[in-house]
């Protein structure tokens, strides 16, 4: 029987961990041997395990993840599926998963950049650009942070080159970006995602503005996050 390990941010049915939990539950219902490892355990779903009881995300240390990978016998899994975790997956530990079928469902651009949630600022993340994220415009006045971005990019580039990764993209645009990035040449496919576009579609914008009291000509930025860095990136524009 195929044994599957899903790794996600949490085990809620909404938000960043939704795809991991929903897939895990579906696999169990079909008799597949599945486990879900998360940074935040909030439910009592069968076969869900938390990485650490000591550290709270995002302060999780790579050492603790390594201990869990070793203690839970990660080597016994046939497929390891990473759900999102763009800025938070311990990239240095990926080589320990060599020999497995590695899937990575992307929910942003962080895995193939130095850690940015989007690529609107520049093209330094492009593999053939020669910049290697060494002159990050977000941290133009902070040399130490620029060096950290460049180091993150270099580590990812070196590790990805050794791994048989397969990426699941949210759309064609992301797949095209992967083909230009440090993971170019890796298998990449577009997946259907979790949003039922027949049931969830744009509504009447004018009516929504009236209900919410937003002026008709006002420019609106919807920011579904409370991460300070992401807020700075958007507000800069």
C-alpha positions in Angstrom: 0.0 0.0 0.0 1.2 3.5 -0.9 2.1 5.6 2.2 1.7 9.3 1.9 3.1 12.1 4.2 1.4 15.5 3.9 3.2 18.5 5.5 1.2 21.7 6.0 1.0 24.8 8.2 -1.9 23.6 10.3 -4.8 21.2 10.2 -7.7 23.6 9.9 -10.3 23.2 7.0 -9.7 26.8 6.0 -6.7 29.0 5.3 -3.2 27.9 4.6 -3.6 24.4 5.9 -6.8 23.6 4.1 -5.4 21.6 1.2 -3.3 19.4 3.4 -6.1 18.5 5.7 -8.7 18.0 3.0 -6.4 15.7 1.0 -5.3 13.8 4.1 -9.0 13.1 5.0 -9.8 12.1 1.5 -6.9 9.7 1.4 -7.9 8.1 4.6 -11.5 7.7 3.4 -10.1 5.8 0.4 -8.0 3.5 2.5 -4.7 5.1 1.7 -2.1 5.1 4.5 -1.7 8.9 5.1 -0.3 11.1 7.8 -0.5 14.9 8.2 2.4 16.7 9.9 1.7 20.4 10.9 3.2 23.3 12.6 -0.1 24.1 14.4 -2.3 21.2 15.5 -5.9 22.4 16.3 -8.1 19.4 15.6 -8.6 15.8 16.6 -8.4 14.4 13.1 -6.9 11.0 12.9 -3.2 10.7 12.2 -2.3 14.4 12.5 1.0 15.1 14.3 2.5 18.4 15.4 6.2 19.2 14.7 6.8 20.6 18.2 5.0 21.3 21.5 7.8 23.7 22.6 8.1 26.1 19.7 5.3 28.2 18.2 5.3 29.0 14.5 7.1 30.8 13.0 9.9 30.2 15.7 10.1 26.5 14.8 13.8 25.5 14.5 15.1 23.3 11.8 16.6 20.9 14.4 13.1 20.1 15.8 11.8 19.3 12.3 14.8 17.0 11.7 14.2 15.2 15.0 10.6 14.6 14.0 11.5 13.4 10.5 13.9 10.9 12.2 11.6 9.9 15.0 8.5 9.4 12.8 10.4 7.4 10.2 10.0 9.7 7.2 11.9 7.2 5.2 8.9 4.8 5.2 6.8 7.2 3.1 6.5 6.6 -0.7 5.2 10.2 -1.4 5.9 13.4 0.6 3.5 16.2 -0.3 4.3 19.8 0.9 1.3 22.1 1.0 2.3 25.8 0.6 4.8 26.7 3.3 6.5 29.1 0.9 8.5 31.1 3.4 8.5 28.6 6.2 9.5 25.1 5.0 13.0 24.3 6.4 14.7 24.2 3.0 18.0 22.9 4.4 16.2 19.7 5.4 14.9 18.8 2.0 17.9 16.8 1.1 17.1 14.4 3.9 14.0 13.5 1.9 16.0 12.2 -1.1 14.7 9.0 -2.5 11.1 10.0 -2.1 8.6 11.2 -4.6 8.4 14.9 -3.5 5.4 17.0 -4.4 5.1 20.7 -3.6 1.8 22.5 -4.0 2.6 26.1 -4.4 0.4 29.0 -3.0 2.9 31.8 -3.7 6.2 32.8 -5.1 8.4 32.3 -2.0 9.8 28.8 -2.8 11.5 29.9 -6.1 12.6 33.4 -4.9 14.6 34.5 -1.9 11.4 34.4 0.0 9.1 37.1 -1.5 5.4 36.5 -1.6 5.2 38.0 -5.1 7.5 38.9 -8.0 6.3 42.4 -8.7 9.3 44.2 -7.4 12.0 42.9 -9.8 13.3 40.1 -11.9 16.4 39.2 -9.7 14.7 35.8 -9.0 15.0 34.9 -12.7 17.6 32.1 -13.0 19.4 33.7 -16.0 19.3 37.3 -14.7 22.6 36.9 -12.8 21.5 38.9 -9.8 20.6 36.0 -7.5 18.5 38.3 -5.3 21.6 40.1 -4.2 20.2 43.6 -4.6 16.7 43.2 -3.2 14.8 46.5 -3.7 12.7 45.9 -0.6 15.8 46.1 1.5 17.7 48.7 -0.5 18.9 50.5 2.6 19.6 47.4 4.6 22.8 45.7 3.4 22.5 42.9 6.1 19.1 41.9 4.9 20.1 42.0 1.3 22.9 39.6 2.1 20.4 37.3 3.9 18.1 37.3 0.8 21.0 36.4 -1.4 22.1 33.6 0.9 18.5 32.2 1.0 18.4 32.3 -2.8 21.8 30.5 -3.1 20.8 27.8 -0.6 17.6 27.1 -2.4 19.3 27.0 -5.8 21.9 24.5 -4.6 19.4 22.2 -2.8 16.8 22.2 -5.5 19.3 21.1 -8.0 19.8 17.9 -6.1 16.2 17.0 -5.5 13.6 15.2 -7.8 11.0 17.8 -7.0 7.6 18.0 -8.8 5.6 21.2 -8.4 1.8 21.7 -8.5 0.9 25.2 -9.6 -2.2 27.2 -9.0 -2.3 28.5 -12.5 -0.5 28.8 -15.9 1.1 32.1 -14.9 2.9 30.4 -12.0 4.0 27.4 -14.1 5.5 29.9 -16.6 7.4 31.6 -13.7 8.8 28.3 -12.6 10.2 27.7 -16.0 12.3 30.9 -15.6 13.3 30.4 -12.0 15.9 28.4 -10.1 13.7 25.3 -10.4 13.5 25.4 -14.2 13.6 22.0 -15.7 11.7 20.4 -12.8 8.3 18.8 -13.4 5.5 21.3 -13.0 1.7 20.8 -13.5 -1.3 23.1 -13.0 -3.8 21.6 -10.4 -7.4 22.5 -10.0 -7.2 23.9 -6.5 -9.8 24.0 -3.8 -12.0 26.9 -5.0 -15.3 25.9 -6.8 -15.3 28.7 -9.4 -18.9 27.8 -10.4 -20.1 28.5 -6.9 -17.7 31.3 -6.0 -17.7 34.1 -8.6 -17.3 37.9 -8.6 -20.5 39.6 -7.6 -22.0 43.0 -8.2 -19.1 45.4 -7.4 -21.2 48.6 -7.3 -23.6 46.9 -4.8 -20.8 45.7 -2.7 -19.3 49.2 -2.5 -22.6 50.7 -1.5 -23.1 48.0 1.3 -19.6 48.5 2.6 -19.6 52.3 2.3 -16.7 52.4 -0.2 -16.8 55.3 -2.7 -17.3 54.2 -6.3 -14.0 55.6 -7.5 -11.9 54.6 -4.5 -8.9 52.3 -5.1 -9.1 49.3 -2.9 -6.3 46.9 -1.9 -7.4 43.6 -0.3 -4.6 42.3 1.9 -5.5 38.9 3.4 -2.6 38.8 5.8 -1.3 40.3 9.0 2.4 39.7 8.3 4.1 43.1 8.6 6.6 42.4 5.8 3.8 41.6 3.3 2.0 44.8 4.4 5.1 46.8 3.7 5.5 45.3 0.3 1.9 46.2 -0.8 1.8 49.6 0.8 5.0 50.6 -1.0 2.9 50.6 -4.2 
